[in-house]
Amino acid sequence: MTYFAPGKLMISGEYVVLNGATAFAVPVRFGQSLQVLPYTYSGHKWQSYEPSGLWFEAVFSKNLNRIEQTTDTQKALLLQKLLQYIRLQKPDLWHENLQFVTRLNFDRNWGLGSSSSLLVLLHQWSGVDPFQLLDISFGGSGYDIAVAIENKPIWYRLSRKKPENKDFYSYRNKFSVWKTTFFNPSFSDKIFFVYRNRKQNSRHEISKYRQTLPSAQFLSEIDTISRKLPAVTDLQDFEGLIKRHEQIISDILQRPALQTELFNDFSGVVKSLGAWGGDFFMAIGNSVPEYFHQKGFHTVLSFQQMIL
């Protein structure tokens, strides 16, 4: 059987989602698949592919206690931890030797969620809570797990109160609460997503950010912006919300916003997405591809090319 989970983009709420602010996030057209097959040799084999070919491989002993061979020890150790946890929770899945094959349909350096989609794929196959898998592996707020589960735009937040709905996930003594929404603005032809030509280490950025304590006012403003963005019908209003969001996060991080730092001659609006400093950013305006191609950014995707 083949499983599929989409990648994601956080449009608003980066960093402060960890403090309980509402984030707004969307699934993208790109994602990852998983096949689980019988393995005819001893142990269990894992292979991961991207469009350019095989990028990771590992073979584990039948009881998952040993890594027999691998192309990347650190990745194999993390994967071993995940598989061992699943085996502990679901021993009936491991009566035969297994071969796992994952395939990304995008460049893994794009940062669209290869880690979170992997956890959701393992959840789809095994039934193990993906937030528990997140807790023992990559960390983070868990919003990307929720996006991949729903495959729809969502509002997401971490709450200290257990939601009344019986369907919820708990994460690090907080409860993940989300609601699906809709996002297809009439001005979507003005929205583009530009790859910054380098991948950001989200775990490293999160670790640094945890020492920061944003004000209640900033959290409230981001909360309001996240809730307003999907319903905005006027381009200028949308740009105004994006500009204010960038200023707030800039003030919290004590770092210049991306547009101030690199694109101050751009006539539109630029917004960082996710961990600041890498992966994709959003650009809104006219002649976006031409401007960024001239700046050396050659991966520029339209709203329709990126958003599911």
Secondary structure, 3 states (H helix, E strand, C coil): CEEEEEEEEEEECCCHHHHCCCEEEEEEEEEEEEEEEECCCCCEEEEEEECCEEEEEEEECCCCCCEEEECCHHHHHHHHHHHHHHHHHCHHHHCCCEEEEEEECCCHHHCCCHHHHHHHHHHHHHCCCHHHHHHCCCCCCCHHHHHHHHCCCEEEEEECCCCCCCCCEEECCEEEEEEECCCCCCCHHHEEEEECCCCCCHHHHHHHHCCCCCCHHHHHHHHHHHHHHHHCCCHHHHHHHHHHHHHHHHHHHCCCCHHHHHCCCCCCEEEECCCCCCCEEEEECCCHHHHHHHCCCCCEEEHHHHEC
